[in-house]
């Protein structure tokens, strides 16, 4: 067994010794959305720094801990703060939390993020359900040794974002009377924002939103057999569409403004996961 897998199994064993539930759903909280973890009855927390050979969040707004909760009969782990490729971690370390959550028992992952809008018709605050992604601008998280314990060497990526979960998200938004757009997400390395010329290229490729995370996590989750869905909060118009300089503070401010709608949507999704989708 590789050192990489040994550390994953050791960390999974450590976390299992600290928690009393088996999480079936994972929710990854993006920039400005970390407070969502406080909306659920708290079971236990495990900070990334407690784990062996594990990446630690260094970005403002990312707390860097797993929060284990139960809501309406759904057992879940909330990833309060993700790690990013631009922080200097290898891509295999960036997706380590996803793989660890799989070893903890997670079957379904909900990815959220703050993203720049490429669709000129969308205003900041728009919620976009991810229907597909473009990951060609970042290294694949599957490069290197394949860990057969997680998945096959050449996994199919034709339907990363589960169609049934997408229908369930749309149903949840309708029930909460929350406007929900749909589109394609494109991941870049960051940490710099995109140039206007790059934004024009991304639009030609068919992308509707751009960010610095998520696609790599979705690929890793798909590789290890998890059902995947995702929602972006459009926090700003991308460079060249907006005349204002872009900033991380703006991202957090807009994300906080729409957090109430986002929280209601996520809670309704959790309700429908249990009541209308399948027995998690």
Secondary structure as UniProt FT lines:
FT   HELIX           3..18
FT   STRAND          25..29
FT   TURN            31..32
FT   HELIX           34..39
FT   STRAND          42..47
FT   HELIX           48..50
FT   TURN            52..53
FT   TURN            60..61
FT   STRAND          65..71
FT   TURN            72..73
FT   STRAND          74..80
FT   HELIX           85..87
FT   HELIX           91..94
FT   HELIX           96..103
FT   TURN            104..105
FT   STRAND          108..117
FT   TURN            120..121
FT   TURN            124..125
FT   STRAND          127..134
FT   TURN            136..137
FT   TURN            141..142
FT   TURN            148..150
FT   TURN            158..159
FT   HELIX           163..175
FT   TURN            176..177
FT   STRAND          181..187
FT   HELIX           196..205
FT   STRAND          209..211
FT   HELIX           215..223
FT   TURN            224..225
FT   STRAND          227..237
FT   TURN            240..241
FT   HELIX           248..257
FT   HELIX           259..272
FT   HELIX           273..277
//
